Amino acid sequence: MKRLLTTCFVLLFLGTTHAQEKTNLKCTMSVDDILRVQPFDIDEPISETAGYIFADLIEELEIVYDKVDESNTNGLQKNIEKIQEILKSAKEIELNYTMFDKDLEFIESLK
């Protein structure tokens, strides 16, 4: 009985510890907040394109974090390449994406 209780306690502890290790998006800003810190006015036409770029970036980063949490590396490289393409688009129109620095460092650590 003591052995069973010890085993249950260990499993419960390991499950709780693992659940706490969930990785989350480090940038907590909304797309609108991100657009407000760009080098252009939020009402300019480029703002719409930038909004799509940031929404895509957030979506891909969340997919990567979910895959890492699930220890699912299937297609992870494809997601990382997609993030690189999104960043290329952001650079082309001179977007400020420094709010994603911690997230991008995490992505770099996966390569």
TIZA-7458 format. One record per residue (C-alpha): residue in three letters; chain; x, y, z. Coordinates in steps of 0.02 Angstrom, whole numbers, plus 32768, in hexadecimal, padded with zeros to 4 digits. Layout:
# TIZA-7458
<mise->ALA | palo->A | X->X | Y->Y | Z->Z>
...
***
This chain:
# TIZA-7458
<mise->MET | palo->A | X->8000 | Y->8000 | Z->8000>
<mise->LYS | palo->A | X->808D | Y->8076 | Z->802E>
<mise->ARG | palo->A | X->80E1 | Y->8051 | Z->7F88>
<mise->LEU | palo->A | X->8040 | Y->8077 | Z->7F29>
<mise->LEU | palo->A | X->802B | Y->811D | Z->7F82>
<mise->THR | palo->A | X->80E1 | Y->814B | Z->7F5F>
<mise->THR | palo->A | X->80CB | Y->8120 | Z->7EA7>
<mise->CYS | palo->A | X->802C | Y->8189 | Z->7E9D>
<mise->PHE | palo->A | X->8083 | Y->821B | Z->7EF1>
<mise->VAL | palo->A | X->8117 | Y->8212 | Z->7E7A>
<mise->LEU | palo->A | X->80A5 | Y->820A | Z->7DE1>
<mise->LEU | palo->A | X->803E | Y->829C | Z->7E21>
<mise->PHE | palo->A | X->80DB | Y->8301 | Z->7E44>
<mise->LEU | palo->A | X->8125 | Y->82DC | Z->7D98>
<mise->GLY | palo->A | X->8081 | Y->8307 | Z->7D42>
<mise->THR | palo->A | X->8075 | Y->83AC | Z->7D9F>
<mise->THR | palo->A | X->812B | Y->83D7 | Z->7D7B>
<mise->HIS | palo->A | X->8117 | Y->83B0 | Z->7CC2>
<mise->ALA | palo->A | X->8077 | Y->8417 | Z->7CB8>
<mise->GLN | palo->A | X->80D3 | Y->84AD | Z->7CFF>
<mise->GLU | palo->A | X->8157 | Y->84A4 | Z->7C76>
<mise->LYS | palo->A | X->80DE | Y->84DB | Z->7BED>
<mise->THR | palo->A | X->812F | Y->8556 | Z->7B79>
<mise->ASN | palo->A | X->80CC | Y->85EF | Z->7B48>
<mise->LEU | palo->A | X->80DD | Y->8680 | Z->7AD2>
<mise->LYS | palo->A | X->814D | Y->8700 | Z->7B27>
<mise->CYS | palo->A | X->8106 | Y->8795 | Z->7AC9>
<mise->THR | palo->A | X->8062 | Y->87BD | Z->7B1F>
<mise->MET | palo->A | X->8035 | Y->8853 | Z->7AB4>
<mise->SER | palo->A | X->7F9B | Y->884E | Z->7A44>
<mise->VAL | palo->A | X->7FAE | Y->886D | Z->798A>
<mise->ASP | palo->A | X->7F62 | Y->891B | Z->79A1>
<mise->ASP | palo->A | X->7FE0 | Y->8943 | Z->7A2B>
<mise->ILE | palo->A | X->806E | Y->8908 | Z->79BB>
<mise->LEU | palo->A | X->802E | Y->8975 | Z->792D>
<mise->ARG | palo->A | X->802B | Y->8A0C | Z->79A0>
<mise->VAL | palo->A | X->80E8 | Y->89FF | Z->79BD>
<mise->GLN | palo->A | X->8113 | Y->89F6 | Z->7904>
<mise->PRO | palo->A | X->816C | Y->8A83 | Z->78A8>
<mise->PHE | palo->A | X->80CB | Y->8AAF | Z->784C>
<mise->ASP | palo->A | X->801F | Y->8AEA | Z->7880>
<mise->ILE | palo->A | X->7FA1 | Y->8A60 | Z->78A1>
<mise->ASP | palo->A | X->7F2D | Y->8AB0 | Z->7820>
<mise->GLU | palo->A | X->7FAA | Y->8AA2 | Z->7791>
<mise->PRO | palo->A | X->7F88 | Y->8A1B | Z->770D>
<mise->ILE | palo->A | X->8026 | Y->89BB | Z->773C>
<mise->SER | palo->A | X->7FD8 | Y->899B | Z->77E6>
<mise->GLU | palo->A | X->7F61 | Y->8919 | Z->779C>
<mise->THR | palo->A | X->7FF0 | Y->88B7 | Z->774F>
<mise->ALA | palo->A | X->8053 | Y->88C4 | Z->77F0>
<mise->GLY | palo->A | X->7FBF | Y->8885 | Z->7853>
<mise->TYR | palo->A | X->7FB6 | Y->87E8 | Z->77E8>
<mise->ILE | palo->A | X->8071 | Y->87CD | Z->77FB>
<mise->PHE | palo->A | X->8069 | Y->87D9 | Z->78B8>
<mise->ALA | palo->A | X->7FCE | Y->876C | Z->78C4>
<mise->ASP | palo->A | X->8026 | Y->86E7 | Z->785A>
<mise->LEU | palo->A | X->80C3 | Y->86F4 | Z->78C5>
<mise->ILE | palo->A | X->8060 | Y->86DE | Z->7966>
<mise->GLU | palo->A | X->8002 | Y->864A | Z->791D>
<mise->GLU | palo->A | X->80A1 | Y->85F1 | Z->78E4>
<mise->LEU | palo->A | X->80F9 | Y->8611 | Z->7989>
<mise->GLU | palo->A | X->8066 | Y->85CA | Z->79E9>
<mise->ILE | palo->A | X->8068 | Y->852F | Z->797A>
<mise->VAL | palo->A | X->8121 | Y->8516 | Z->799E>
<mise->TYR | palo->A | X->8107 | Y->852C | Z->7A5A>
<mise->ASP | palo->A | X->8077 | Y->84AF | Z->7A57>
<mise->LYS | palo->A | X->80DF | Y->8430 | Z->79F7>
<mise->VAL | palo->A | X->8170 | Y->8444 | Z->7A6F>
<mise->ASP | palo->A | X->80FB | Y->842E | Z->7B05>
<mise->GLU | palo->A | X->80B7 | Y->838E | Z->7AB7>
<mise->SER | palo->A | X->8166 | Y->8351 | Z->7A8A>
<mise->ASN | palo->A | X->8128 | Y->834A | Z->79D7>
<mise->THR | palo->A | X->81B5 | Y->8376 | Z->7961>
<mise->ASN | palo->A | X->8154 | Y->8342 | Z->78C5>
<mise->GLY | palo->A | X->8156 | Y->83D4 | Z->784E>
<mise->LEU | palo->A | X->81AE | Y->8446 | Z->78CA>
<mise->GLN | palo->A | X->8233 | Y->8476 | Z->784B>
<mise->LYS | palo->A | X->81A9 | Y->84A8 | Z->77D2>
<mise->ASN | palo->A | X->8160 | Y->851C | Z->7856>
<mise->ILE | palo->A | X->820A | Y->8568 | Z->7879>
<mise->GLU | palo->A | X->8224 | Y->8587 | Z->77BF>
<mise->LYS | palo->A | X->8179 | Y->85D9 | Z->77B8>
<mise->ILE | palo->A | X->81AC | Y->864C | Z->7848>
<mise->GLN | palo->A | X->824A | Y->8679 | Z->77E9>
<mise->GLU | palo->A | X->81E1 | Y->86A5 | Z->7750>
<mise->ILE | palo->A | X->816F | Y->8711 | Z->77BA>
<mise->LEU | palo->A | X->8206 | Y->876B | Z->7805>
<mise->LYS | palo->A | X->8249 | Y->8789 | Z->7757>
<mise->SER | palo->A | X->81A4 | Y->87DD | Z->7729>
<mise->ALA | palo->A | X->81AD | Y->8844 | Z->77C7>
<mise->LYS | palo->A | X->825D | Y->887E | Z->779F>
<mise->GLU | palo->A | X->822E | Y->88AC | Z->76ED>
<mise->ILE | palo->A | X->81B1 | Y->892D | Z->772A>
<mise->GLU | palo->A | X->821E | Y->895E | Z->77BF>
<mise->LEU | palo->A | X->81AD | Y->8922 | Z->784A>
<mise->ASN | palo->A | X->81E3 | Y->8929 | Z->78FF>
<mise->TYR | palo->A | X->81D4 | Y->8879 | Z->7944>
<mise->THR | palo->A | X->8248 | Y->8889 | Z->79D9>
<mise->MET | palo->A | X->81B7 | Y->885C | Z->7A4B>
<mise->PHE | palo->A | X->81D1 | Y->87A9 | Z->7A0C>
<mise->ASP | palo->A | X->828B | Y->87A2 | Z->7A38>
<mise->LYS | palo->A | X->8274 | Y->8721 | Z->7AC4>
<mise->ASP | palo->A | X->8205 | Y->86B7 | Z->7A55>
<mise->LEU | palo->A | X->8282 | Y->86BE | Z->79C6>
<mise->GLU | palo->A | X->830F | Y->868E | Z->7A3D>
<mise->PHE | palo->A | X->82A9 | Y->85F6 | Z->7A6D>
<mise->ILE | palo->A | X->8291 | Y->85CA | Z->79B5>
<mise->GLU | palo->A | X->834C | Y->85DB | Z->7998>
<mise->SER | palo->A | X->836D | Y->8563 | Z->7A26>
<mise->LEU | palo->A | X->8307 | Y->84DE | Z->79CB>
<mise->LYS | palo->A | X->8373 | Y->84DE | Z->792F>
***
